[in-house]
Amino acid sequence: MKFKAALQSLQTYEAGKPIELVVREFGISANEVIKLASNENPHGCSKKVQQCVAQKLASMHLYPDDSFYQLKEALGAKHKVDTSQIIIGAGSDQIIEFAIHAKCAKNDGILMAGVTFAMYEIYGRIAEAKIIRTKSSTHNLSEFTELYKQHSPSIIFLCVPNNPLGESLKVSDIQTFLKQINKECLVVIDGAYQEYATFKDEEMRISVAEFIRDFPNVLYLGTFSKVYGLGGMRVGYGIAQQEIIQTLYKLRPPFNITTLSLVAAIEALKDEEFIKYSLQDCFTQMKQYEDFCRQRGIRYIPSFANFITLFLDGLGDSTTLAQKMLEKGVIIRNLASYGLNAVRITIGTKEQNQRALSLMSALL
Amino acid sequence: MKFKAALQSLQTYEAGKPIELVVREFGISANEVIKLASNENPHGCSKKVQQCVAQKLASMHLYPDDSFYQLKEALGAKHKVDTSQIIIGAGSDQIIEFAIHAKCAKNDGILMAGVTFAMYEIYGRIAEAKIIRTKSSTHNLSEFTELYKQHSPSIIFLCVPNNPLGESLKVSDIQTFLKQINKECLVVIDGAYQEYATFKDEEMRISVAEFIRDFPNVLYLGTFSKVYGLGGMRVGYGIAQQEIIQTLYKLRPPFNITTLSLVAAIEALKDEEFIKYSLQDCFTQMKQYEDFCRQRGIRYIPSFANFITLFLDGLGDSTTLAQKMLEKGVIIRNLASYGLNAVRITIGTKEQNQRALSLMSALL
């Protein structure tokens, strides 16, 4: 059977490996497998969220309130925006999909960093858009500006902090950049890891309300998958001026998050103590990795997110390292598919990090 | 900001109204609201599923096993197909989306019944496809054949039983129809309500393994949202020959169902007693509606699903009836947006049906 031509060259995306796979393939018991591959919060989610979801289990047959009224009210209060400026997605991934389908006709350009979140390109290629990347792997706004002028893209993605590399951008630099961009070009600011960046450095703090007021072409993305500890529940959101949100709504399938995800996300916003503890512990733990790198002379990118990217350079091959660690029950992310001889490691709990580091120490 | 032209005429889909809305708007307590608008299983889901999900609440932070290994094994055993012939979606809606994006370039045709599941058209219009509908509201295979020959569509949707009307097609008639269709045309058989049709009449039973063996251009869709009682958990699946499934996989975003949904679906397949009870009770209860219609001379379509569609004809206006029932806490589905003066009512529990019928009795 013939399919759309654009799909021929498209590779199926391979996500971080799950614990279940290691159990199946290497016969290691689930309790002994450590997953540091998908940037989940190693502390799980708030106990209060778990209690709340437990009370809702008799409602799994019912579709959620598709207006997501309560969740949008809570997000509106948090970000100081109107609920009409918010759209909820099955992870912020889904908002990326909506944005691309809303803006990109065939051959329209999408501009992004040299190495960044893989779904921008995947959704872009499904829409038959032209993918434009900066030469630099990390975000370099001068290169972005130059390529913007050269190609007039329909969409620009800024991933701040950047996944999978971890660097971020100062708010003032983003603002200067945005002033040069035509209001017809949609600029998506993917803030999936913003809570981490803001905690580490106030100069990174994006005031969403200000941004969408000053730049009506900005779409900000947030998620419950990272510091809120709900990666498995698939809830993200987009914030922009109402005109953009209304258009994205046309692309949204009904009931796009689950009944339990909705309850979990609403409750997760309330437990600020849990968020604060998770952020603090992340950066405390990250020091272990930084010390390890410095002692060993391993190059790394100072990270503003809950993971750290290590370049192996002459020390070996990232595919081999990731595979050997996998066989010992420690899952990390090999970045070979991004064209890098590097691994990305999620900051885990103290014990998880110690195990990962001692294993790496033996293998490198 | 300018968006893709195809979106201008696209209306935002309005789903069945949630209980929460009635509570908010009419101040009726949640316990007193009856929702017979979205074809959920009124018995909820299996208690065993609830227990299983309860044990998984500490894993909400972890993305699911993205291979969906266990679920595909269980579905493979149920439908006697290989796991490589299965794809999992966030509801079968998402498989509809994949199928349309895989097959339809701009102006390609999509053929469907006059009145059928709304998402076929919505996803079709996003892909800028041409929507072709039979004149008859219900499935008329002679009209399908004629329009197929005239337009050579890329995709044909057969919704059996048909939502929102409830009629179904005999397996032998579907087979005769499929023999005339070129193998380049994808035929999607949407079996969201198949369990109900098969329970009512063996002549409706689709053997999925046989179908995809005999017709390599068939994609069968199933869901956990209806008789399995997991509407709020968003899990559906597609079954087809491997060539089709591999292509749909290219369009699938990673982690497209939640960690709890995955556990729930695997467990739901095991509790056959619950399914049998749900099916039996549905058709026992449906008699109340049929008797009511016969006594009142109300036209209805004999239903092979868990809902019944009543045509109001000279008896009044469906929008008024649905609104008046809503104000009394009974949510039914007005079909005015489908161009019909009709309402679709989900078969509820005995008590729910009695309340709905006595209210309708007073209002008509």
HADDOCK unambig.tbl for C-alpha pairs under 7 A between the chains (distance, minus, plus):
assign (segid A and resid 1 and name CA) (segid B and resid 184 and name CA) 5.12 0.50 0.50
assign (segid A and resid 2 and name CA) (segid B and resid 184 and name CA) 6.57 0.50 0.50
assign (segid A and resid 3 and name CA) (segid B and resid 102 and name CA) 5.62 0.50 0.50
assign (segid A and resid 3 and name CA) (segid B and resid 103 and name CA) 4.97 0.50 0.50
assign (segid A and resid 4 and name CA) (segid B and resid 102 and name CA) 5.61 0.50 0.50
assign (segid A and resid 4 and name CA) (segid B and resid 103 and name CA) 5.49 0.50 0.50
assign (segid A and resid 4 and name CA) (segid B and resid 104 and name CA) 6.67 0.50 0.50
assign (segid A and resid 4 and name CA) (segid B and resid 105 and name CA) 6.49 0.50 0.50
assign (segid A and resid 10 and name CA) (segid B and resid 250 and name CA) 6.69 0.50 0.50
assign (segid A and resid 11 and name CA) (segid B and resid 250 and name CA) 6.40 0.50 0.50
assign (segid A and resid 12 and name CA) (segid B and resid 249 and name CA) 6.43 0.50 0.50
assign (segid A and resid 12 and name CA) (segid B and resid 250 and name CA) 4.54 0.50 0.50
assign (segid A and resid 15 and name CA) (segid B and resid 254 and name CA) 6.25 0.50 0.50
assign (segid A and resid 18 and name CA) (segid B and resid 65 and name CA) 5.10 0.50 0.50
assign (segid A and resid 20 and name CA) (segid B and resid 65 and name CA) 6.42 0.50 0.50
assign (segid A and resid 40 and name CA) (segid B and resid 61 and name CA) 6.05 0.50 0.50
assign (segid A and resid 40 and name CA) (segid B and resid 62 and name CA) 6.18 0.50 0.50
assign (segid A and resid 41 and name CA) (segid B and resid 61 and name CA) 6.39 0.50 0.50
assign (segid A and resid 44 and name CA) (segid B and resid 58 and name CA) 6.74 0.50 0.50
assign (segid A and resid 44 and name CA) (segid B and resid 59 and name CA) 6.79 0.50 0.50
assign (segid A and resid 44 and name CA) (segid B and resid 60 and name CA) 6.98 0.50 0.50
assign (segid A and resid 44 and name CA) (segid B and resid 61 and name CA) 4.98 0.50 0.50
assign (segid A and resid 45 and name CA) (segid B and resid 60 and name CA) 6.85 0.50 0.50
assign (segid A and resid 45 and name CA) (segid B and resid 61 and name CA) 5.89 0.50 0.50
assign (segid A and resid 50 and name CA) (segid B and resid 57 and name CA) 5.91 0.50 0.50
assign (segid A and resid 54 and name CA) (segid B and resid 54 and name CA) 6.24 0.50 0.50
assign (segid A and resid 57 and name CA) (segid B and resid 50 and name CA) 5.90 0.50 0.50
assign (segid A and resid 58 and name CA) (segid B and resid 44 and name CA) 6.75 0.50 0.50
assign (segid A and resid 59 and name CA) (segid B and resid 44 and name CA) 6.82 0.50 0.50
assign (segid A and resid 60 and name CA) (segid B and resid 45 and name CA) 6.87 0.50 0.50
assign (segid A and resid 60 and name CA) (segid B and resid 230 and name CA) 5.40 0.50 0.50
assign (segid A and resid 60 and name CA) (segid B and resid 231 and name CA) 6.67 0.50 0.50
assign (segid A and resid 60 and name CA) (segid B and resid 232 and name CA) 4.98 0.50 0.50
assign (segid A and resid 60 and name CA) (segid B and resid 233 and name CA) 6.14 0.50 0.50
assign (segid A and resid 61 and name CA) (segid B and resid 40 and name CA) 6.05 0.50 0.50
assign (segid A and resid 61 and name CA) (segid B and resid 41 and name CA) 6.39 0.50 0.50
assign (segid A and resid 61 and name CA) (segid B and resid 44 and name CA) 5.02 0.50 0.50
assign (segid A and resid 61 and name CA) (segid B and resid 45 and name CA) 5.91 0.50 0.50
assign (segid A and resid 61 and name CA) (segid B and resid 229 and name CA) 4.51 0.50 0.50
assign (segid A and resid 61 and name CA) (segid B and resid 230 and name CA) 4.26 0.50 0.50
assign (segid A and resid 61 and name CA) (segid B and resid 231 and name CA) 4.68 0.50 0.50
assign (segid A and resid 61 and name CA) (segid B and resid 232 and name CA) 5.23 0.50 0.50
assign (segid A and resid 62 and name CA) (segid B and resid 40 and name CA) 6.18 0.50 0.50
assign (segid A and resid 62 and name CA) (segid B and resid 231 and name CA) 5.53 0.50 0.50
assign (segid A and resid 62 and name CA) (segid B and resid 232 and name CA) 4.84 0.50 0.50
assign (segid A and resid 63 and name CA) (segid B and resid 231 and name CA) 5.37 0.50 0.50
assign (segid A and resid 63 and name CA) (segid B and resid 232 and name CA) 4.02 0.50 0.50
assign (segid A and resid 64 and name CA) (segid B and resid 232 and name CA) 5.92 0.50 0.50
assign (segid A and resid 65 and name CA) (segid B and resid 18 and name CA) 5.10 0.50 0.50
assign (segid A and resid 65 and name CA) (segid B and resid 20 and name CA) 6.42 0.50 0.50
assign (segid A and resid 102 and name CA) (segid B and resid 3 and name CA) 5.63 0.50 0.50
assign (segid A and resid 102 and name CA) (segid B and resid 4 and name CA) 5.62 0.50 0.50
assign (segid A and resid 103 and name CA) (segid B and resid 3 and name CA) 4.97 0.50 0.50
assign (segid A and resid 103 and name CA) (segid B and resid 4 and name CA) 5.48 0.50 0.50
assign (segid A and resid 104 and name CA) (segid B and resid 4 and name CA) 6.68 0.50 0.50
assign (segid A and resid 105 and name CA) (segid B and resid 4 and name CA) 6.50 0.50 0.50
assign (segid A and resid 183 and name CA) (segid B and resid 1 and name CA) 6.99 0.50 0.50
assign (segid A and resid 184 and name CA) (segid B and resid 1 and name CA) 5.13 0.50 0.50
assign (segid A and resid 184 and name CA) (segid B and resid 2 and name CA) 6.55 0.50 0.50
assign (segid A and resid 229 and name CA) (segid B and resid 61 and name CA) 4.49 0.50 0.50
assign (segid A and resid 230 and name CA) (segid B and resid 60 and name CA) 5.39 0.50 0.50
assign (segid A and resid 230 and name CA) (segid B and resid 61 and name CA) 4.25 0.50 0.50
assign (segid A and resid 231 and name CA) (segid B and resid 60 and name CA) 6.68 0.50 0.50
assign (segid A and resid 231 and name CA) (segid B and resid 61 and name CA) 4.70 0.50 0.50
assign (segid A and resid 231 and name CA) (segid B and resid 62 and name CA) 5.53 0.50 0.50
assign (segid A and resid 231 and name CA) (segid B and resid 63 and name CA) 5.34 0.50 0.50
assign (segid A and resid 232 and name CA) (segid B and resid 60 and name CA) 4.99 0.50 0.50
assign (segid A and resid 232 and name CA) (segid B and resid 61 and name CA) 5.24 0.50 0.50
assign (segid A and resid 232 and name CA) (segid B and resid 62 and name CA) 4.84 0.50 0.50
assign (segid A and resid 232 and name CA) (segid B and resid 63 and name CA) 4.01 0.50 0.50
assign (segid A and resid 232 and name CA) (segid B and resid 64 and name CA) 5.90 0.50 0.50
assign (segid A and resid 232 and name CA) (segid B and resid 258 and name CA) 5.23 0.50 0.50
assign (segid A and resid 232 and name CA) (segid B and resid 259 and name CA) 4.88 0.50 0.50
assign (segid A and resid 233 and name CA) (segid B and resid 60 and name CA) 6.15 0.50 0.50
assign (segid A and resid 233 and name CA) (segid B and resid 258 and name CA) 4.87 0.50 0.50
assign (segid A and resid 233 and name CA) (segid B and resid 259 and name CA) 6.38 0.50 0.50
assign (segid A and resid 234 and name CA) (segid B and resid 258 and name CA) 6.16 0.50 0.50
assign (segid A and resid 249 and name CA) (segid B and resid 12 and name CA) 6.43 0.50 0.50
assign (segid A and resid 250 and name CA) (segid B and resid 10 and name CA) 6.68 0.50 0.50
assign (segid A and resid 250 and name CA) (segid B and resid 11 and name CA) 6.39 0.50 0.50
assign (segid A and resid 250 and name CA) (segid B and resid 12 and name CA) 4.55 0.50 0.50
assign (segid A and resid 254 and name CA) (segid B and resid 15 and name CA) 6.24 0.50 0.50
assign (segid A and resid 258 and name CA) (segid B and resid 232 and name CA) 5.23 0.50 0.50
assign (segid A and resid 258 and name CA) (segid B and resid 233 and name CA) 4.89 0.50 0.50
assign (segid A and resid 258 and name CA) (segid B and resid 234 and name CA) 6.18 0.50 0.50
assign (segid A and resid 259 and name CA) (segid B and resid 232 and name CA) 4.88 0.50 0.50
assign (segid A and resid 259 and name CA) (segid B and resid 233 and name CA) 6.38 0.50 0.50
